[in-house]
Amino acid sequence: MFRYLMIYLLKTINSNRSPAAIYHILTGKKSSQTIQDLHLFQLHTYYRLLPNLSRQAFDYDVDQMVNEGLMEWLNAKDYRLTDKAWDYLSTYKDTCDEAHNFERPIDHQSKEIFTKRFYLTIQTFTQRVMDDTGFIPLIDDITIQAFVKQYYHLHKHALRDWLEQCYEQLYDVLKTIPILGATFIWIVYQRLIIMASRCSNLSIGTM
């Protein structure tokens, strides 16, 4: 859950930096200050976790946290987490195993490979359901294409079932996180909805 991540990172930097420092870490800013913060607060795991995150979306989520009573501004730069935020951290960590996944190192190369495979799988499966074999692949990496081709042959007899399950899982994730947390999967989610909705026999609705 992205809200847990935001509160956790704000707790970690402990008002020694403004929330903007978290934004620079998540998007992978290559500045001496950001690199220094990575070492100082031991946040290497989170560097470039959301490279496409917009500043507008980030600031919106910070405002939402203030509105929800999770943090307070002490002045233009300094903030304080409220008791509600500390309770949120405790509750989430105790009840959701996913919270502990933030502690594990992230292989950014593996994440990029997975993302490309996922994009191309979504495109391939939806296009095949629509009987379109002449589409131009979103990903031109031949190793990614080879993987998806092999994966397609494993699921080609149940593409509609696969797409429905994918939709349901993405929808469940999007329901539990704020708009900021949904950024990294929103584009592929929209593609799945738009393309799959054209398949008359595919019972996928809209949000």
Phi, psi and chi 1 to 4 in degrees:
 res  aa     phi    psi   chi1   chi2   chi3   chi4
   1 MET       -  129.6 -175.7  177.8  -71.2      -
   2 PHE   -67.9  -33.3 -171.1   81.3      -      -
   3 ARG   -60.8  -40.3  179.7   51.5   49.6   81.6
   4 TYR   -60.0  -43.6  176.7   91.8      -      -
   5 LEU   -61.5  -44.2  175.3   61.1      -      -
   6 MET   -61.1  -47.3  -77.6  -73.0  -70.6      -
   7 ILE   -64.9  -41.0  -62.5  174.6      -      -
   8 TYR   -60.0  -44.7  175.0   81.6      -      -
   9 LEU   -69.3  -38.9  -67.4  177.1      -      -
  10 LEU   -63.4  -38.3  -72.5  169.5      -      -
  11 LYS   -64.6  -39.9  180.0 -156.2   73.3  169.3
  12 THR   -66.2  -44.0  -57.9      -      -      -
  13 ILE   -80.0  -17.3   65.5  174.9      -      -
  14 ASN    52.6   44.1 -166.1   28.9      -      -
  15 SER    64.4   10.4 -161.0      -      -      -
  16 ASN   -75.1  -17.2  -69.9  -60.8      -      -
  17 ARG  -135.5  161.9  -61.2  -77.1 -172.6  -83.8
  18 SER   -77.1  161.9   70.4      -      -      -
  19 PRO   -55.5  -24.0  -29.9   38.2      -      -
  20 ALA   -58.5  -28.0      -      -      -      -
  21 ALA   -62.5  -36.1      -      -      -      -
  22 ILE   -66.2  -41.4  -66.4  175.3      -      -
  23 TYR   -59.4  -43.9  173.1   76.4      -      -
  24 HIS   -65.3  -34.6  -64.7  -40.3      -      -
  25 ILE   -69.8  -47.3  -70.1  172.8      -      -
  26 LEU   -63.8  -33.4  -68.9  174.7      -      -
  27 THR   -93.5   -5.5   55.6      -      -      -
  28 GLY    77.7   40.9      -      -      -      -
  29 LYS   -64.8  132.9 -176.7  176.5 -178.6  179.4
  30 LYS   -96.3   73.1  -63.0  178.2 -179.7  179.1
  31 SER  -126.2  157.5   68.3      -      -      -
  32 SER   -63.1  -35.8   58.1      -      -      -
  33 GLN   -66.5  -42.6 -177.9   63.6   65.1      -
  34 THR   -65.8  -42.6  -61.4      -      -      -
  35 ILE   -63.1  -39.4  -59.2  -57.7      -      -
  36 GLN   -63.5  -41.3  179.3 -178.9  -22.7      -
  37 ASP   -64.3  -37.0  -70.9  -16.0      -      -
  38 LEU   -58.4  -43.9  -71.7  176.5      -      -
  39 HIS   -75.5  -41.4  -67.6  -74.0      -      -
  40 LEU   -64.3  -43.3  178.9   62.3      -      -
  41 PHE  -103.4    4.9  -59.1  110.9      -      -
  42 GLN    55.8   54.7  -66.0  -62.5  -60.0      -
  43 LEU  -115.5   29.1  -66.4  175.2      -      -
  44 HIS   -58.2  -32.8  -54.6   83.7      -      -
  45 THR   -58.5  -29.3  -60.8      -      -      -
  46 TYR   -99.9   -1.4  -50.5   93.7      -      -
  47 TYR   -65.1  127.1 -175.5   69.3      -      -
  48 ARG    58.5   33.6 -152.2  169.4 -177.5  -88.9
  49 LEU   -68.2  -35.0 -176.6   63.5      -      -
  50 LEU  -131.0   75.0  -65.0  171.2      -      -
  51 PRO   -63.8  -24.1   23.7  -34.9      -      -
  52 ASN   -98.4    9.0  -62.4  -40.7      -      -
  53 LEU   -67.3  127.2  177.3   63.1      -      -
  54 SER   -84.5  152.3   71.7      -      -      -
  55 ARG   -65.9  -34.7 -177.2   59.7 -176.3  -92.5
  56 GLN   -61.9  -44.4 -178.5  179.9    7.3      -
  57 ALA   -66.2  -39.5      -      -      -      -
  58 PHE   -63.7  -48.6  178.9   85.4      -      -
  59 ASP   -62.1  -35.5  -71.0  -17.6      -      -
  60 TYR   -61.8  -42.7  172.8   83.2      -      -
  61 ASP   -67.9  -36.6 -159.5   70.6      -      -
  62 VAL   -62.5  -43.8  170.8      -      -      -
  63 ASP   -60.5  -39.2  -70.6  -19.0      -      -
  64 GLN   -63.8  -37.6  -72.6  -62.5  102.9      -
  65 MET   -64.7  -37.6  -69.8 -179.1   61.0      -
  66 VAL   -65.6  -46.0  173.6      -      -      -
  67 ASN   -62.5  -31.4  -66.3  -24.4      -      -
  68 GLU   -86.7    1.2  -66.5  170.6   16.2      -
  69 GLY    77.2   24.3      -      -      -      -
  70 LEU   -92.0  -23.8  -64.9  168.3      -      -
  71 MET  -148.6  158.3   64.3  175.7  -73.7      -
  72 GLU  -131.5  143.7  -60.4  172.7  -13.4      -
  73 TRP   -85.2  129.0  -73.0  108.9      -      -
  74 LEU   -90.2  -32.3  -57.9  177.7      -      -
  75 ASN  -158.5 -162.1   51.6   52.1      -      -
  76 ALA   -64.4  -22.3      -      -      -      -
  77 LYS  -121.6  -33.4  -68.4  173.7   52.5  179.1
  78 ASP   -91.2  147.8  -60.8  -38.5      -      -
  79 TYR  -136.4  170.8   64.8   88.1      -      -
  80 ARG  -142.0  131.8 -179.1 -176.9   74.6   84.7
  81 LEU   -76.2  140.2  -69.2  178.3      -      -
  82 THR   -88.3  171.3   65.0      -      -      -
  83 ASP   -60.4  -33.1  -69.7  -19.6      -      -
  84 LYS   -62.0  -37.4 -175.4  176.6  179.6 -179.7
  85 ALA   -67.5  -42.6      -      -      -      -
  86 TRP   -64.5  -39.0  -71.5   98.6      -      -
  87 ASP   -64.4  -38.2  -69.9  -18.7      -      -
  88 TYR   -61.6  -45.3 -172.4   99.7      -      -
  89 LEU   -60.4  -46.0  -78.7  177.2      -      -
  90 SER   -64.2  -45.1  177.4      -      -      -
  91 THR   -65.3  -46.5  -60.3      -      -      -
  92 TYR   -66.5  -41.4 -170.6   84.0      -      -
  93 LYS   -65.8  -33.7 -167.2  173.6 -176.0   65.6
  94 ASP   -79.7  -26.7  -69.2  -18.6      -      -
  95 THR  -108.4  -17.2   58.5      -      -      -
  96 CYS  -124.7  117.4  -60.6      -      -      -
  97 ASP   -63.1  -28.4  -68.6  -22.6      -      -
  98 GLU   -59.8  -27.4  -70.4   82.9   -0.8      -
  99 ALA   -59.8  -34.0      -      -      -      -
 100 HIS   -75.1  -14.6  -60.1  -78.6      -      -
 101 ASN   -65.4  -22.6  -70.4  -24.3      -      -
 102 PHE   -65.5  -21.5  -67.0  128.7      -      -
 103 GLU   -79.6  -13.9  -52.1  -68.4  -17.6      -
 104 ARG   -88.5  142.7  -59.1  173.9 -175.0  174.1
 105 PRO   -58.9  145.0  -22.2   33.5      -      -
 106 ILE  -110.9  125.6  -66.2  175.8      -      -
 107 ASP   -88.5  101.7 -176.3  -20.6      -      -
 108 HIS   -65.9  -30.3  -66.3  -70.9      -      -
 109 GLN   -66.9  -41.7 -177.1  177.4    7.2      -
 110 SER   -65.6  -37.5  -64.2      -      -      -
 111 LYS   -63.9  -40.5 -176.3 -179.2   70.9  171.8
 112 GLU   -66.1  -40.9 -177.7  177.9   -2.5      -
 113 ILE   -63.7  -45.1  -68.3  173.6      -      -
 114 PHE   -59.9  -43.9  170.7   81.1      -      -
 115 THR   -61.3  -44.7  -59.2      -      -      -
 116 LYS   -64.2  -41.8  -70.6 -179.6  178.1  179.9
 117 ARG   -62.6  -41.0  -72.7  175.5  174.4  177.7
 118 PHE   -66.4  -46.4 -174.6   56.0      -      -
 119 TYR   -55.8  -49.0  -77.1    1.9      -      -
 120 LEU   -70.6  -33.1 -171.6   55.6      -      -
 121 THR   -64.5  -44.7  -62.6      -      -      -
 122 ILE   -58.6  -47.6  -68.9  -67.8      -      -
 123 GLN   -62.4  -48.0 -178.3 -168.0   25.4      -
 124 THR   -62.9  -47.1  -58.7      -      -      -
 125 PHE   -65.4  -43.2  -77.5   24.3      -      -
 126 THR   -68.4  -39.2   51.5      -      -      -
 127 GLN   -66.8  -38.2  -65.0  -68.9  151.7      -
 128 ARG   -68.5  -37.6  -68.0  -63.4  -63.0 -178.4
 129 VAL   -62.5  -32.3  168.5      -      -      -
 130 MET   -86.4    6.1  -63.9  165.5   60.2      -
 131 ASP    61.0   32.1  -67.2  -36.0      -      -
 132 ASP  -105.2  106.7 -179.0    3.2      -      -
 133 THR  -102.4   -0.3   59.0      -      -      -
 134 GLY  -107.0   21.4      -      -      -      -
 135 PHE   -74.9  156.0   63.8   92.0      -      -
 136 ILE   -92.6  121.4  -60.1  175.5      -      -
 137 PRO   -59.8  139.4  -22.5   34.1      -      -
 138 LEU   -66.1  -32.2  -71.9  169.7      -      -
 139 ILE  -111.5  124.3  -52.5  -61.2      -      -
 140 ASP   -97.4    4.8   56.4   10.7      -      -
 141 ASP   -71.0  118.7 -173.3  -37.8      -      -
 142 ILE   -67.9  -27.7   58.7  174.5      -      -
 143 THR   -70.4  -36.4   59.9      -      -      -
 144 ILE   -68.1  -42.8  -60.0  -63.7      -      -
 145 GLN   -62.0  -39.4  -67.7  179.9    3.5      -
 146 ALA   -64.6  -40.9      -      -      -      -
 147 PHE   -62.9  -48.2  172.3   87.7      -      -
 148 VAL   -64.2  -37.4  172.6      -      -      -
 149 LYS   -60.6  -44.2 -178.0  179.9  -67.8 -174.6
 150 GLN   -66.3  -41.4 -176.9  179.1   21.2      -
 151 TYR   -65.5  -37.2 -171.6   73.0      -      -
 152 TYR   -60.8  -43.6  164.5   77.5      -      -
 153 HIS   -64.7  -25.7  -75.2  -65.1      -      -
 154 LEU   -74.8  -25.1  -68.4  174.4      -      -
 155 HIS  -121.6    7.5  -61.4  -85.5      -      -
 156 LYS   -62.8  -20.4   63.4 -178.7  179.5 -179.9
 157 HIS   -90.7   -0.3  -61.6  -60.9      -      -
 158 ALA  -143.9   43.8      -      -      -      -
 159 LEU   -64.4  -41.3  -64.7 -178.0      -      -
 160 ARG   -63.6  -41.5  -72.7 -176.0  173.2   84.2
 161 ASP   -63.0  -42.1  -69.6  -20.1      -      -
 162 TRP   -62.3  -44.6 -169.8   95.8      -      -
 163 LEU   -65.2  -39.7  -72.5  169.6      -      -
 164 GLU   -64.7  -43.4  -73.9 -171.0  -11.2      -
 165 GLN   -65.5  -38.7  -68.2  174.3   17.6      -
 166 CYS   -63.2  -43.9 -178.0      -      -      -
 167 TYR   -59.4  -47.6  165.2   82.4      -      -
 168 GLU   -62.7  -40.5  -69.0  169.6   -1.4      -
 169 GLN   -69.6  -41.3  -68.3  176.9   20.0      -
 170 LEU   -64.6  -41.2  -76.7  176.3      -      -
 171 TYR   -63.2  -42.2 -176.6   73.2      -      -
 172 ASP   -61.9  -39.5  -72.7  -17.4      -      -
 173 VAL   -66.3  -45.6  169.7      -      -      -
 174 LEU   -64.4  -28.3  -73.8  167.9      -      -
 175 LYS   -72.0  -23.3  -74.3 -166.2  -56.2 -177.5
 176 THR   -99.1   -4.3   62.7      -      -      -
 177 ILE  -128.1  153.2   56.0 -179.8      -      -
 178 PRO   -69.5  174.0   27.0  -35.3      -      -
 179 ILE   -57.5  -32.3 -173.5  171.5      -      -
 180 LEU   -65.9  -41.5 -177.3   56.3      -      -
 181 GLY   -69.5  -21.6      -      -      -      -
 182 ALA   -85.9   -8.0      -      -      -      -
 183 THR   -53.9  -45.0  -58.3      -      -      -
 184 PHE   -71.2  -14.9   71.8  104.2      -      -
 185 ILE  -119.6    2.0   59.6  174.2      -      -
 186 TRP   -65.2  -41.4 -178.1 -112.2      -      -
 187 ILE   -62.9  -48.2  -65.1  176.9      -      -
 188 VAL   -68.7  -31.8   70.1      -      -      -
 189 TYR   -63.5  -45.7  172.8   81.1      -      -
 190 GLN   -61.5  -39.9  -75.8  -65.8  -46.4      -
 191 ARG   -63.2  -41.7 -178.7  172.7 -176.1   81.6
 192 LEU   -62.3  -44.6  175.2   62.2      -      -
 193 ILE   -65.6  -48.1  -63.9  -57.2      -      -
 194 ILE   -63.8  -47.0  -67.0  171.8      -      -
 195 MET   -75.3  -40.7  -61.5 -175.0   68.7      -
 196 ALA   -69.6  -28.5      -      -      -      -
 197 SER   -67.8  -17.3   65.1      -      -      -
 198 ARG   -78.7  -12.8  -61.8  174.5 -176.2  170.0
 199 CYS   -86.8  108.0  -52.3      -      -      -
 200 SER   -59.7  -26.1   57.7      -      -      -
 201 ASN   -96.7    4.9  -63.7  -35.9      -      -
 202 LEU  -103.3  115.1 -172.1   57.1      -      -
 203 SER   -86.0   68.4   56.0      -      -      -
 204 ILE  -116.4  129.4  -69.3 -177.4      -      -
 205 GLY   -97.8 -161.8      -      -      -      -
 206 THR  -121.3  164.8   57.7      -      -      -
 207 MET   -70.1      -  -71.7 -175.5   66.4      -
